[in-house]
Amino acid sequence: MRHETPATVNVATAPSEFLNAAEVALRLRVSRSTVYNLIASGRLAAHCNGGGKIRPRGLRVPASAVAEYLSGSLVTPTTKAAA
């Protein structure tokens, strides 16, 4: 009789990709300080895996949070009414 082991989720290939602050800064074309400010203000969601005295170490931002931030920051041009 053969026992089958249950399938497990491989974290390395999970559907949610996590980025560090430098990678987020590259995608948004801003500085790392701006990324930390976005996280501190609550406008960008992040997970903290460690602590640090000056900057939190081990911050990871889900790629979906970056996409959500970008979609929420779209600006539509306004047209002036012809007089």
Buried (B, 14 or more C-beta within 10 A) or exposed (E): EEEEEEEEEEEEEEEEEBBBBEBBBEBBEEEBEBBBEBBEEEEBBBEEEEEEEEEBEEBBBBBEBBEEBEEEEEEEEEEEEEE
